[in-house]
Amino acid sequence: MKTIIEPFRIKTVEPIKMTTPAERRTLIERAGFNLFKLPAEDVIIDLLTDSGTSAMSSAQWGALMQGDESYAGARSWYRFERAVKEIFGFEHVIPTHQGRAAERILFSVLVKPGHVVPSNTHFDTTRANIEFAGGRAVDLPAPEAADPASRAPFKGDMDVRALEALIAEVGPERIPVIMLTVTNNSGGGQPVSMANIKAVSRIARTHGIPFYIDACRFAENAWFIKQREPGYADKTPREIAREMFSYADGATMSAKKDAFANIGGFLVTNDGELAAQERDLLILTEGFPTYGGLAGRDLEAIAVGLDEVLEEDYLNYRIVSTAYVANKLDAAGVPVMLPAGGHAVYLDARRFLPHVPPLQYPGQALSVELYVEGGVRGVEIGTVMFGKDPHTGEEKPAHWDLVRLAIPRRVYTQSHMDYVVEAVAQVYQRREEIGGMRIVREPRFLRHFSAEFAWV
Ligand code: F0G
């Protein structure tokens, strides 16, 4: 069969409240034209994030009832620890309430003022946690990543030559850890090849620098390797994932992505001394080391989710269905980033609205109009998010102006996605009528969450 279907049936449904374009114009105006300020009820298709928004399976809901809520040494903890070790292969597992808590603990222990932490591209919380610890976060994406026209298979790779140059420049003693984000979320959800993971690992080992993987979307990355990298077609996603982690010294994970959980995360390492320091911090802010800020039932849901996310039928459907949206938009002439990433489709707002200058926030204007058109909520990744230096107050265009449409796992059907494609295409038809925006109120830090806008 050529048609790849959702490999699940729907047992529970959640109604979607329908609204009209006229109602949505009023709603978004009332929200200061900021999509983060909309009540989620007023959104028809919510593509704000793929994080914590997955649908759990009947097996996960069943496992919730098995949750052992004992404070220490709960049965659910052992089940969780076993599931994590089975895939990640590290000796020490430290549970946290989500990914950024794992990052905060790791960087609090490793990063000192003056340190430099390279990555293919840091996610914003990773960057913020490094900076909060006094370090400098450096992005070293592969050159193909900057070229929207490039159809290279692994646009998420790190530029290993730039990594070597950075180590030579600052000295290995000032680099406490090298990170690699799989897939590369801030770089368009693009995958990282096994060859690149190995190359980064080799460089890290040569210089005695620990190498960590930001593993949020590890299963999607493993699937891309299976599809695109010679020598992996006959391996299972689990084997590929294990190999990916075998080259690393540790990993941070948000279970809100590739573990189908609504909350949770963890930190793993083989370094016993480091793990002891991390557990001390864990107890201070997250909780006892056998639950780390999670309920026993959450640990159960993650353990089951980690197994399910590596199922081939699921991964095939997941990656094909994301590409389906990107390819349909491309066929309609809409500027999108290609090839499609794993968890999201990225609209290129600068090419979509070429008459809107970057300092009039084309990504924001496009995301507002997409909401008005179809009640679809995406997120601006561009000059609103990255354009202003919070310390100097200086504003300049970001590298790009994108709108990310992140696809929650197992939540929407193909007809929902056809609806999204139609909404984007309709906005594209009337793109010339869409003007720029200005900011009328903004906070000093992370302004995209709460700034208010008006049309220019
Ligand atoms: N690393 C990456 C690559 C991420 O994408 C995220 C979260 C985190 C770390 C932090 O994990 O949210 O559990 O604390 N990304 C979400 C997103 C929020 O929408 O892309 P967290």
Boltz pocket constraint, residues with backbone or C-beta under 6 A from the ligand:
constraints:
  - pocket:
      binder: B
      contacts: [[A, 48], [A, 49], [A, 50], [A, 51], [A, 97], [A, 98], [A, 99], [A, 100], [A, 101], [A, 123], [A, 125], [A, 126], [A, 181], [A, 183], [A, 185], [A, 186], [A, 214], [A, 216], [A, 253], [A, 254], [A, 255], [A, 256], [A, 264], [A, 265]]
      max_distance: 6.0
